[in-house]
Amino acid sequence: MEKSDPLALEDAQRLLGQCALFRGLQDSERSALVARAHVRKFATGQNIFLMDSPGDSLMAVLSGNVRISVPSAEGKEIVLAILRPGEVLGEIAVLDGQGRTADAQAMTECSLALLYRRDVLSFFERHPDAWPRLVDVLCERLRATDQHIAEVALLELPARLAKALLRMSAEQGSPARGADIALTQRELGNIVGASRESVNKCLSDWQRRGIVRIEDNIIKVTNRSALTKYADPGAE
């Protein structure tokens, strides 16, 4: 069960202000949003919403990681995105009033700020200058999905896996040092469209070559330049 967890006003303002959709709002505008927000906590592995369920709310990730995925025709899961603090989910269904376009599940313990559709639309009516930020969020999400689909369809597994590891390492850490990637090989397979066995074989080879290090389902990129060559094999 999801639980209400009221946050202090200043904390909610700060966290919502970090979300791409609400970045740049005045304090008074964020206060108006916070007054209508319902902060929810989700346990690891808990479903936040399912595909085709009613899209009556938009959510901003305050803490934790959220997996966005769709089921394949074969009954497998295809991971479209992993959302982190500051990112928004559920925006498409909120705008058109139709069902959710994907599943959302808490990868870790999560805290989300939930805004109901009526309040989101009312907010944009009162603040029409905020619409371009929503367009930016939608375009960024569309570009990322297009890139993901193209990679799965056109690239060989080593290139797909290398691109995914480099992207996630950079997103979670500094571009130079990167960060640990806390995903199982099955979860990585769902992201790059491959079996766990194929991912394991590729990672094991890279670990022998000193490109990555794997400890307890934690993957660390140890040779970014070598991995970059796998990600872009056509580059000189």
Backbone bond lengths (Angstrom), bond angles and torsions (degrees), N, CA, C in turn:
res aa  C-N    CA-C-N  psi(-1)  N-CA   C-N-CA  omega(-1)  CA-C   N-CA-C  phi
1 M - - - 1.464 - - 1.521 109.35 -
2 E 1.336 117.22 138.76 1.438 120.24 175.31 1.519 108.96 -80.90
3 K 1.314 116.14 145.74 1.446 120.62 -174.26 1.525 110.44 -121.47
4 S 1.329 115.68 140.36 1.442 120.03 174.62 1.518 108.76 -70.10
5 D 1.315 116.31 141.41 1.458 120.77 -179.31 1.524 108.24 -144.79
6 P 1.330 118.57 81.04 1.461 120.80 -177.11 1.525 111.06 -57.98
7 L 1.324 115.45 134.40 1.453 120.90 176.63 1.514 109.38 -103.46
8 A 1.314 116.47 157.46 1.455 120.08 172.85 1.518 108.33 -61.78
9 L 1.323 116.25 146.98 1.462 120.82 -175.74 1.521 111.79 -55.84
10 E 1.330 117.49 -44.65 1.467 119.76 -176.64 1.526 111.70 -66.88
11 D 1.344 117.31 -34.86 1.461 119.88 177.94 1.521 110.77 -67.53
12 A 1.332 116.93 -44.58 1.458 120.56 179.24 1.523 110.78 -63.32
13 Q 1.320 117.41 -40.37 1.463 120.40 177.60 1.522 111.13 -60.19
14 R 1.322 116.12 -45.34 1.463 120.44 -178.30 1.530 110.63 -64.24
15 L 1.335 117.16 -46.23 1.455 120.86 -176.64 1.521 112.07 -68.08
16 L 1.325 116.95 -43.22 1.463 119.13 176.79 1.522 111.18 -65.57
17 G 1.327 116.02 -33.06 1.460 119.24 178.71 1.509 113.31 -66.04
18 Q 1.337 117.45 -21.30 1.454 121.56 178.67 1.526 112.22 -82.74
19 C 1.337 117.04 -16.04 1.465 120.43 179.30 1.523 109.88 -70.43
20 A 1.338 115.46 141.08 1.461 120.00 -176.71 1.524 112.02 -56.19
21 L 1.317 116.36 -37.40 1.460 120.44 -175.33 1.525 112.54 -68.85
22 F 1.332 116.99 -31.84 1.458 120.60 -173.84 1.523 112.91 -111.26
23 R 1.320 117.20 6.95 1.449 120.50 179.56 1.526 109.77 -65.41
24 G 1.288 117.31 135.70 1.454 120.96 178.24 1.512 114.10 93.55
25 L 1.322 117.75 -3.99 1.459 119.85 178.00 1.521 110.60 -70.99
26 Q 1.310 115.22 151.63 1.457 120.34 174.05 1.525 109.42 -71.08
27 D 1.331 115.73 157.42 1.469 120.09 179.34 1.520 111.50 -55.83
28 S 1.325 116.80 -39.34 1.466 120.08 -178.74 1.519 111.19 -65.89
29 E 1.357 116.80 -34.78 1.458 120.89 178.98 1.525 110.59 -69.89
30 R 1.338 116.45 -41.26 1.456 119.49 177.92 1.524 110.85 -66.00
31 S 1.322 116.05 -36.18 1.466 119.70 178.15 1.517 110.61 -62.00
32 A 1.341 116.19 -39.41 1.461 120.36 179.26 1.522 110.79 -64.30
33 L 1.338 116.51 -37.53 1.460 120.41 177.96 1.526 111.19 -70.06
34 V 1.328 116.06 -45.05 1.457 120.23 -178.63 1.519 110.97 -59.84
35 A 1.319 116.18 -35.91 1.466 119.86 -179.07 1.519 111.33 -60.61
36 R 1.341 117.57 -24.59 1.461 121.67 -178.22 1.527 112.68 -105.12
37 A 1.315 117.27 -6.22 1.468 120.34 -176.29 1.520 111.31 -79.79
38 H 1.333 114.75 146.85 1.463 122.47 174.12 1.522 106.63 -118.60
39 V 1.314 117.00 115.82 1.458 120.63 -178.41 1.524 109.35 -87.82
40 R 1.330 115.81 126.73 1.461 122.00 -177.43 1.519 110.32 -121.57
41 K 1.322 115.03 148.38 1.458 121.21 173.63 1.519 109.52 -111.74
42 F 1.325 115.70 141.48 1.460 121.76 178.13 1.524 108.69 -127.46
43 A 1.324 115.97 139.81 1.456 121.44 178.57 1.525 110.20 -79.48
44 T 1.315 116.25 160.05 1.459 121.14 177.41 1.534 110.57 -56.54
45 G 1.322 116.44 129.20 1.462 121.65 179.50 1.512 114.77 85.89
46 Q 1.327 118.24 -4.86 1.462 120.81 -177.79 1.531 110.80 -78.51
47 N 1.334 116.09 138.58 1.452 120.56 176.36 1.524 109.89 -72.07
48 I 1.320 115.55 132.08 1.465 121.17 175.58 1.519 109.20 -89.44
49 F 1.319 116.08 -46.51 1.461 121.66 167.39 1.515 108.51 -158.17
50 L 1.327 116.21 163.06 1.455 122.73 -178.55 1.516 110.86 -114.91
51 M 1.303 116.38 155.08 1.451 122.58 179.18 1.529 110.29 -55.94
52 D 1.328 116.18 136.27 1.468 125.43 178.98 1.531 113.53 75.78
53 S 1.321 118.61 -1.57 1.464 119.41 175.28 1.532 108.64 -72.78
54 P 1.341 118.32 158.73 1.468 120.84 -177.04 1.522 111.94 -56.12
55 G 1.325 115.75 132.32 1.465 120.71 -179.61 1.518 111.32 -97.47
56 D 1.315 116.02 74.75 1.464 119.34 -174.64 1.516 113.55 -102.57
57 S 1.348 117.60 8.44 1.459 118.75 -179.28 1.524 111.36 -153.73
58 L 1.309 115.11 152.39 1.452 124.51 172.92 1.522 106.78 -108.41
59 M 1.333 117.11 146.24 1.459 120.31 -177.54 1.517 111.02 -130.46
60 A 1.311 115.36 143.93 1.455 122.39 174.59 1.528 108.14 -115.90
61 V 1.329 116.24 131.50 1.457 120.67 -179.04 1.528 108.98 -76.90
62 L 1.317 116.70 118.29 1.458 121.87 177.90 1.519 111.90 -93.75
63 S 1.349 116.48 -37.12 1.459 120.99 175.88 1.517 108.48 -155.07
64 G 1.335 115.88 153.57 1.459 120.42 179.69 1.518 112.58 90.91
65 N 1.337 116.38 -178.24 1.464 123.48 179.93 1.522 110.25 -122.68
66 V 1.335 116.43 140.99 1.463 122.81 -178.86 1.527 109.22 -122.25
67 R 1.325 116.51 131.56 1.467 122.12 177.92 1.519 109.75 -95.88
68 I 1.330 117.00 127.65 1.462 123.53 175.19 1.517 107.64 -106.54
69 S 1.333 117.62 123.68 1.462 120.46 -174.57 1.521 110.82 -148.36
70 V 1.327 114.95 165.47 1.464 121.76 174.18 1.528 107.82 -133.63
71 P 1.340 118.14 148.12 1.468 119.88 176.66 1.520 110.30 -77.51
72 S 1.327 115.83 141.07 1.458 120.04 177.19 1.520 109.59 -85.27
73 A 1.338 116.25 170.68 1.466 120.65 179.60 1.526 111.46 -62.91
74 E 1.354 115.85 -25.13 1.466 119.93 -179.67 1.522 112.19 -87.91
75 G 1.317 116.84 4.52 1.452 120.20 179.55 1.515 114.23 87.59
76 K 1.318 117.36 5.60 1.463 120.83 178.28 1.529 109.85 -90.48
77 E 1.316 115.10 169.32 1.460 120.90 179.73 1.516 109.78 -100.66
78 I 1.326 116.72 133.63 1.461 122.31 173.70 1.518 107.59 -112.22
79 V 1.325 116.81 114.95 1.455 121.16 -177.75 1.528 109.37 -83.83
80 L 1.327 116.30 121.81 1.457 121.80 -179.71 1.518 112.43 -90.92
81 A 1.327 116.63 -34.61 1.462 119.64 -176.72 1.515 110.03 -163.25
82 I 1.318 114.96 155.18 1.459 122.65 169.72 1.519 106.58 -119.36
83 L 1.318 116.20 115.16 1.457 121.22 -175.37 1.512 110.59 -95.41
84 R 1.322 115.20 141.72 1.456 122.39 -177.83 1.519 110.18 -122.17
85 P 1.332 117.97 172.70 1.466 120.06 -178.36 1.523 112.61 -50.20
86 G 1.324 115.33 134.37 1.451 121.50 -178.43 1.521 114.07 99.57
87 E 1.345 117.01 -9.17 1.461 120.08 -179.26 1.528 110.89 -101.47
88 V 1.327 114.57 159.96 1.463 122.53 -173.53 1.519 110.11 -113.97
89 L 1.334 117.20 144.23 1.459 121.90 174.27 1.527 109.80 -135.45
90 G 1.328 115.10 156.27 1.453 120.27 178.29 1.511 114.43 83.79
91 E 1.344 116.99 11.44 1.466 119.10 -173.97 1.522 112.90 -72.87
92 I 1.334 118.13 -31.51 1.466 119.63 -176.56 1.526 111.02 -67.86
93 A 1.322 116.61 -50.02 1.467 120.15 -179.16 1.519 111.67 -64.27
94 V 1.323 117.32 -32.48 1.461 120.26 178.80 1.527 110.45 -65.14
95 L 1.320 116.60 -37.31 1.461 119.59 -176.86 1.519 112.65 -74.96
96 D 1.347 117.75 -42.21 1.467 117.97 -176.50 1.528 113.13 -97.81
97 G 1.334 117.90 -6.38 1.455 120.76 176.76 1.512 114.60 73.66
98 Q 1.329 117.51 10.97 1.457 120.74 179.99 1.526 110.48 -99.79
99 G 1.342 116.33 -169.64 1.451 120.60 -175.52 1.515 113.32 -72.49
100 R 1.323 115.53 164.05 1.453 121.39 178.14 1.523 110.19 -62.76
101 T 1.327 116.48 144.45 1.462 121.03 -177.58 1.523 112.83 -92.41
102 A 1.335 117.85 -3.75 1.469 121.60 -179.32 1.520 108.69 -161.78
103 D 1.331 115.30 172.66 1.465 121.74 172.13 1.523 109.30 -88.51
104 A 1.323 116.69 148.72 1.462 121.70 173.20 1.519 108.18 -129.05
105 Q 1.328 116.57 128.62 1.462 121.35 -177.60 1.525 109.36 -135.75
106 A 1.319 115.98 141.98 1.463 121.38 178.04 1.528 109.61 -73.30
107 M 1.329 117.76 118.82 1.461 121.64 176.75 1.526 110.58 -79.63
108 T 1.325 115.27 -29.20 1.466 122.98 177.03 1.524 106.50 -134.25
109 E 1.301 117.09 179.97 1.460 118.52 170.07 1.520 108.20 -60.86
110 C 1.315 116.47 131.31 1.460 121.20 -173.23 1.518 111.95 -127.30
111 S 1.312 114.61 150.05 1.457 122.05 170.11 1.516 106.86 -124.02
112 L 1.334 116.73 123.79 1.455 122.10 -176.98 1.518 110.44 -124.37
113 A 1.322 115.57 142.32 1.458 120.66 172.62 1.523 107.22 -95.39
114 L 1.307 117.00 119.53 1.462 123.20 -175.75 1.526 109.84 -103.75
115 L 1.330 115.54 129.16 1.460 121.83 177.60 1.525 108.09 -123.52
116 Y 1.316 117.08 124.92 1.458 120.36 -178.20 1.527 111.44 -73.17
117 R 1.341 114.82 153.26 1.453 121.60 -174.25 1.525 111.89 -55.27
118 R 1.311 116.77 -43.93 1.469 119.19 -177.84 1.529 111.36 -61.43
119 D 1.340 116.41 -35.47 1.455 119.97 -179.81 1.525 111.56 -75.64
120 V 1.363 116.76 -36.81 1.460 120.64 177.77 1.521 110.50 -63.72
121 L 1.342 116.60 -48.23 1.466 120.11 -179.16 1.523 110.83 -65.26
122 S 1.324 116.80 -38.67 1.462 120.48 177.70 1.527 110.65 -63.08
123 F 1.340 115.70 -39.67 1.457 119.73 178.90 1.526 110.85 -61.83
124 F 1.341 117.11 -45.99 1.460 119.56 -178.70 1.531 111.71 -68.84
125 E 1.304 117.74 -28.44 1.468 119.63 174.55 1.523 110.49 -65.36
126 R 1.327 116.56 -38.96 1.462 120.56 -179.03 1.530 111.78 -79.86
127 H 1.351 116.38 -25.02 1.466 120.73 -177.57 1.529 109.46 -128.95
128 P 1.317 118.64 70.41 1.469 120.84 -177.07 1.524 113.57 -61.70
129 D 1.344 117.48 -20.77 1.456 119.45 178.57 1.525 112.20 -70.16
130 A 1.342 117.85 -9.41 1.467 121.44 178.51 1.524 112.08 -84.46
131 W 1.345 117.96 -13.15 1.468 120.73 -178.29 1.529 113.24 -57.49
132 P 1.361 118.94 -42.09 1.478 117.74 -179.96 1.523 113.22 -57.83
133 R 1.333 118.05 -31.91 1.462 119.49 178.34 1.521 110.93 -66.81
134 L 1.341 115.95 -37.15 1.454 119.31 177.45 1.526 110.50 -66.71
135 V 1.319 116.52 -40.20 1.468 120.67 177.05 1.529 110.13 -61.28
136 D 1.333 117.22 -41.00 1.464 120.86 178.44 1.528 110.66 -60.85
137 V 1.344 116.77 -43.19 1.459 121.09 179.76 1.526 110.16 -62.51
138 L 1.326 116.88 -45.62 1.460 120.90 -179.22 1.526 111.37 -64.11
139 C 1.336 116.83 -42.08 1.463 120.18 -179.70 1.523 111.21 -66.62
140 E 1.325 116.45 -40.47 1.463 120.00 178.04 1.526 110.68 -62.44
141 R 1.338 116.31 -42.22 1.464 120.24 179.36 1.532 110.19 -65.23
142 L 1.340 117.59 -41.28 1.464 121.47 179.79 1.522 111.39 -65.10
143 R 1.322 117.03 -43.00 1.459 120.28 178.64 1.534 111.12 -62.16
144 A 1.330 115.86 -43.16 1.462 119.68 -179.59 1.526 110.89 -64.11
145 T 1.348 116.95 -40.81 1.461 120.49 178.78 1.518 111.33 -66.34
146 D 1.336 116.91 -42.51 1.466 120.66 177.55 1.527 111.16 -60.39
147 Q 1.331 116.21 -43.14 1.463 120.35 179.23 1.517 110.49 -63.35
148 H 1.333 116.32 -42.42 1.459 120.63 -179.06 1.526 110.64 -63.07
149 I 1.331 117.06 -45.37 1.464 121.09 -179.74 1.523 110.52 -63.09
150 A 1.341 116.43 -42.12 1.461 120.20 -179.83 1.529 111.17 -63.79
151 E 1.319 116.81 -40.58 1.464 120.27 179.55 1.518 111.15 -63.40
152 V 1.333 116.74 -45.92 1.460 120.46 -178.88 1.521 111.16 -64.53
153 A 1.335 116.58 -36.95 1.459 120.78 -175.28 1.531 112.68 -79.98
154 L 1.326 117.87 -32.58 1.452 120.02 -167.42 1.528 115.20 -111.99
155 L 1.323 118.19 -23.86 1.459 120.02 -173.48 1.527 112.16 -100.39
156 E 1.322 115.41 151.70 1.457 120.75 173.17 1.533 108.89 -72.28
157 L 1.333 115.95 160.42 1.461 120.61 -175.24 1.530 113.62 -54.69
158 P 1.351 120.53 -47.24 1.470 117.83 -178.93 1.531 112.89 -56.05
159 A 1.323 117.44 -40.16 1.463 120.03 179.36 1.522 111.18 -68.97
160 R 1.336 117.10 -41.62 1.465 120.26 179.04 1.524 110.96 -62.60
161 L 1.319 115.32 -44.97 1.462 120.04 -177.60 1.530 110.71 -68.16
162 A 1.318 116.93 -40.98 1.469 120.33 179.41 1.522 110.87 -63.01
163 K 1.326 117.07 -44.68 1.466 120.50 178.54 1.523 110.99 -61.25
164 A 1.317 116.81 -42.50 1.462 120.37 -178.92 1.524 111.09 -64.79
165 L 1.329 117.51 -43.65 1.461 120.67 -179.51 1.526 111.32 -65.95
166 L 1.317 117.23 -42.00 1.463 120.44 179.05 1.520 111.08 -64.38
167 R 1.330 115.76 -41.75 1.466 120.23 -178.93 1.531 110.52 -65.19
168 M 1.327 116.77 -47.61 1.464 119.23 -177.88 1.519 111.74 -68.79
169 S 1.328 117.61 -35.23 1.457 120.81 178.11 1.518 110.70 -64.63
170 A 1.334 116.23 -41.04 1.465 120.21 -179.40 1.522 111.49 -71.20
171 E 1.340 117.19 -37.44 1.460 121.08 -179.34 1.518 112.07 -65.41
172 Q 1.325 116.94 -33.21 1.456 120.64 -174.33 1.527 113.16 -96.12
173 G 1.332 117.52 -10.80 1.457 120.48 -179.14 1.513 110.09 -142.24
174 S 1.308 116.72 -166.70 1.460 120.48 177.35 1.520 109.06 -76.51
175 P 1.349 118.19 151.81 1.469 120.20 -179.73 1.526 112.71 -57.96
176 A 1.341 117.34 -31.15 1.461 120.04 -176.72 1.533 111.51 -78.45
177 R 1.342 117.07 -46.80 1.449 120.38 -173.65 1.527 113.03 -95.85
178 G 1.317 116.53 -29.35 1.450 119.23 -177.33 1.512 110.90 71.99
179 A 1.316 116.00 -167.62 1.461 120.59 -177.81 1.520 109.43 -148.89
180 D 1.325 115.09 165.29 1.457 120.42 175.62 1.520 109.85 -66.91
181 I 1.330 116.24 144.29 1.458 122.40 179.91 1.525 107.65 -111.28
182 A 1.320 115.65 110.33 1.463 120.74 -174.97 1.520 110.21 -96.37
183 L 1.333 115.93 76.11 1.458 122.17 178.50 1.523 109.03 -135.94
184 T 1.318 115.73 146.09 1.460 118.76 173.79 1.525 108.46 -76.89
185 Q 1.322 115.77 164.12 1.459 119.09 179.24 1.522 111.27 -68.75
186 R 1.318 117.37 -27.94 1.461 119.83 174.86 1.538 110.20 -67.29
187 E 1.331 116.81 -41.39 1.462 120.34 177.88 1.523 110.66 -64.79
188 L 1.332 117.35 -40.17 1.461 120.05 175.78 1.521 110.86 -62.25
189 G 1.331 115.79 -40.19 1.461 119.64 177.58 1.517 111.73 -60.81
190 N 1.325 117.15 -39.79 1.464 120.43 177.77 1.521 111.54 -64.89
191 I 1.320 116.57 -31.13 1.466 120.51 -179.86 1.523 111.03 -74.66
192 V 1.318 117.72 -42.60 1.469 120.67 -174.42 1.524 112.89 -97.85
193 G 1.331 117.34 2.28 1.458 120.31 177.13 1.516 113.18 71.97
194 A 1.331 117.01 47.88 1.464 121.08 -179.36 1.527 109.08 -144.32
195 S 1.319 116.06 165.51 1.457 120.35 178.13 1.527 110.53 -76.58
196 R 1.333 115.52 159.09 1.464 120.11 177.51 1.523 110.00 -60.23
197 E 1.340 116.41 -38.01 1.461 120.58 -177.98 1.532 111.04 -63.94
198 S 1.335 116.50 -40.53 1.468 119.85 -179.99 1.520 111.25 -67.66
199 V 1.331 116.10 -39.63 1.462 120.18 177.54 1.522 110.28 -65.23
200 N 1.324 116.60 -42.58 1.465 121.12 179.41 1.526 111.23 -59.62
201 K 1.324 116.62 -43.93 1.461 121.11 -179.76 1.522 111.21 -61.58
202 C 1.333 116.16 -43.38 1.463 121.08 -178.80 1.529 110.74 -67.38
203 L 1.337 116.69 -46.32 1.455 120.45 -179.58 1.525 111.95 -65.23
204 S 1.334 116.74 -38.40 1.466 120.26 179.06 1.524 110.69 -62.18
205 D 1.326 116.26 -40.37 1.463 120.69 177.80 1.525 110.38 -64.36
206 W 1.326 116.34 -43.67 1.465 119.81 179.96 1.519 111.62 -66.97
207 Q 1.325 117.37 -33.68 1.463 119.85 178.43 1.533 109.93 -66.95
208 R 1.337 116.96 -39.16 1.475 120.04 177.31 1.525 111.09 -64.05
209 R 1.321 116.10 -30.74 1.468 121.02 -179.53 1.536 112.12 -86.61
210 G 1.325 117.32 -2.43 1.459 120.41 178.97 1.516 114.15 77.72
211 I 1.324 116.78 20.73 1.469 120.70 -178.88 1.520 110.91 -87.30
212 V 1.329 117.20 -35.95 1.458 122.22 175.93 1.523 108.80 -133.53
213 R 1.335 115.00 162.96 1.459 120.78 172.41 1.519 107.97 -129.14
214 I 1.332 116.95 133.90 1.467 121.58 -175.31 1.519 109.07 -120.73
215 E 1.323 115.70 124.57 1.468 121.32 178.07 1.522 108.55 -143.19
216 D 1.334 116.37 116.19 1.473 121.63 175.90 1.535 112.31 52.63
217 N 1.336 116.30 51.85 1.467 122.50 178.44 1.523 113.06 64.95
218 I 1.321 117.42 14.37 1.460 121.85 173.70 1.521 107.93 -105.68
219 I 1.325 116.74 125.54 1.461 121.84 -179.15 1.518 108.86 -109.37
220 K 1.310 116.59 127.79 1.456 123.01 177.80 1.519 109.16 -118.90
221 V 1.317 116.62 125.33 1.464 120.79 176.03 1.526 107.46 -77.31
222 T 1.335 117.21 117.94 1.461 121.19 -176.92 1.523 112.71 -106.70
223 N 1.318 117.54 -13.69 1.465 120.79 177.54 1.525 107.71 -140.44
224 R 1.321 115.77 87.25 1.468 120.78 -175.20 1.530 112.07 -66.39
225 S 1.313 117.62 -36.56 1.469 119.37 -178.41 1.527 111.21 -65.33
226 A 1.338 116.67 -40.44 1.465 119.63 177.93 1.517 111.04 -66.89
227 L 1.345 116.44 -40.36 1.467 119.44 179.45 1.520 111.39 -67.67
228 T 1.329 116.57 -33.16 1.463 120.95 178.21 1.529 110.78 -63.99
229 K 1.317 117.22 -34.07 1.466 120.18 177.37 1.519 111.26 -66.43
230 Y 1.336 117.16 -36.21 1.473 119.98 174.73 1.526 110.48 -67.44
231 A 1.338 116.79 -36.82 1.463 120.76 -177.92 1.517 111.67 -68.45
232 D 1.320 117.22 -29.75 1.469 121.40 -178.27 1.524 108.77 -134.40
233 P 1.337 117.46 72.78 1.459 120.88 -173.80 1.533 113.61 -64.81
234 G 1.339 117.05 -18.66 1.462 119.69 -178.95 1.507 113.37 -85.72
235 A 1.328 117.26 -8.00 1.462 120.55 -178.66 1.527 110.16 -75.36
236 E 1.313 114.22 152.55 1.467 118.54 179.50 1.520 109.79 -77.05
